[in-house]
Amino acid sequence: MRREPFPRLDTQADLHARLLGFCRLRAGEVWQDPVRGHRVGVLDAAREEDVGVLMDGQAAQLGIHDPPYNIGVGRRRSPALFRMDIQAYMRFSRAWVFPAVSALDTHAAFYLWLGADQEAGFQPLPEFMLLMREVPGLVSRSFITMRNQRGYGTQKNWMALRQELLYYAKGTPPFHVVYTDIPKTLKGYYKEVGGRKTSNEERGKAGTLRPGNVWGDIQQVFYRREENVPGAYAQKPLAAIERIIRASSSPGRIVSDFFAHSGTSLVAAERLGRKCYTMDIDPVFAEIAIRRLERLRATGKTGWQTENPFPELAG
Ligand SMILES: C[S@@+](CC[C@H](N)C(=O)[O-])C[C@H]1O[C@@H](n2cnc3c(N)ncnc32)[C@H](O)[C@@H]1O
């Protein structure tokens, strides 16, 4: 099996600088998809004007945001996986959260990926939860934990395996029941419905379980998977984003994601018939997101696995 053609881009300043030459967008520009109407910008989520440029007067029915977590992951600290002073991080968070919620429709869902740094008082999760209470019109709906298969800190502490996902509602957005691939094994679980004793098999026709608020069934992205994007350092599994989109949006509607990175939300929206309005402050990741969409359309593949997203680099 080939390894990835290049390393995580956040640790390779020279390579990153070379890739900038292959990017179609400069800061402040937006790519408008001629086929399905997706939009990808090189914009700053913390600038209200930039959010306006991306949204172009439209409102999203679903926002899925995956900002930098303010956690240095194990020993892999880098300019992107950094930990700044919590006050500064919360100023940044406040600057993007309010415009992101304003960019939602009257009835919409808001999902936010976040971490809790066990080496620093579990910041920024509690601070973020308190900030979210200040956002007018939002109500908390679920606190989901996704389990990663690989963790860090195994010898001197419990292995850190979790990713947090907060789910809020504005108005009354749709919520569609979705299922995992895990077969139902529990039989004969009885409950009275309408004065009659019913078994769980009778009550629910689906053969598989619902995900609940702990997602242990989603495979993490790594280089052996087709969806892997070489150079990405924080890619979310497509299955997780597709689960959110299926549950909390309707076909044809807009999904916003202000931290595109590898373009997972863009690819998921394309596969599920939604429109994605997304941005990244880094032109290289905006370019990667657009190329990933183009590759999906050309080949049906969800990523590059170990191939090179920038073949023009060869030689
Ligand atoms: C955690 S990653 C998102 C991962 C993404 N969900 C995926 O599956 O690939 C965070 C991304 O946010 C971008 N970013 C950081 N600050 C930003 C800002 N102020 N505005 C827009 N994007 C930003 C980074 O360049 C990085 O690509």
The ligand as a MOL file (V3000), in Angstrom:
LIG
                    3D

  0  0  0     0  0            999 V3000
M  V30 BEGIN CTAB
M  V30 COUNTS 27 29 0 0 0
M  V30 BEGIN ATOM
M  V30 1 C -10.9720 21.4870 11.7880 0
M  V30 2 S -10.7280 21.9800 10.1300 0 CHG=1
M  V30 3 C -12.2760 21.5620 9.3770 0
M  V30 4 C -12.3470 20.0930 8.9110 0
M  V30 5 C -13.5080 19.7620 7.9820 0
M  V30 6 N -14.7440 19.5740 8.7330 0
M  V30 7 C -13.2290 18.4930 7.1800 0
M  V30 8 O -13.9230 17.4860 7.3150 0
M  V30 9 O -12.2870 18.4940 6.3930 0 CHG=-1
M  V30 10 C -10.6940 23.7180 10.3070 0
M  V30 11 C -10.4570 24.5230 9.0280 0
M  V30 12 O -10.8020 25.8810 9.3310 0
M  V30 13 C -9.9680 26.7550 8.5990 0
M  V30 14 N -10.0190 28.0640 9.2700 0
M  V30 15 C -9.3380 28.4780 10.3800 0
M  V30 16 N -9.6960 29.7340 10.7180 0
M  V30 17 C -10.6440 30.1290 9.8260 0
M  V30 18 C -11.4080 31.3180 9.6580 0
M  V30 19 N -11.2640 32.3680 10.4600 0
M  V30 20 N -12.3000 31.3610 8.6270 0
M  V30 21 C -12.4560 30.3230 7.7880 0
M  V30 22 N -11.7470 29.1700 7.8930 0
M  V30 23 C -10.8560 29.0700 8.9030 0
M  V30 24 C -8.6180 26.0730 8.5810 0
M  V30 25 O -7.8390 26.5200 7.4780 0
M  V30 26 C -9.0400 24.5730 8.4800 0
M  V30 27 O -8.9940 24.1480 7.1410 0
M  V30 END ATOM
M  V30 BEGIN BOND
M  V30 1 1 1 2
M  V30 2 1 2 3
M  V30 3 1 2 10
M  V30 4 1 3 4
M  V30 5 1 4 5
M  V30 6 1 5 6
M  V30 7 1 5 7
M  V30 8 2 7 8
M  V30 9 1 7 9
M  V30 10 1 10 11
M  V30 11 1 11 12
M  V30 12 1 11 26
M  V30 13 1 12 13
M  V30 14 1 13 14
M  V30 15 1 13 24
M  V30 16 1 14 15
M  V30 17 1 14 23
M  V30 18 2 15 16
M  V30 19 1 16 17
M  V30 20 1 17 18
M  V30 21 2 17 23
M  V30 22 1 18 19
M  V30 23 2 18 20
M  V30 24 1 20 21
M  V30 25 2 21 22
M  V30 26 1 22 23
M  V30 27 1 24 25
M  V30 28 1 24 26
M  V30 29 1 26 27
M  V30 END BOND
M  V30 END CTAB
M  END
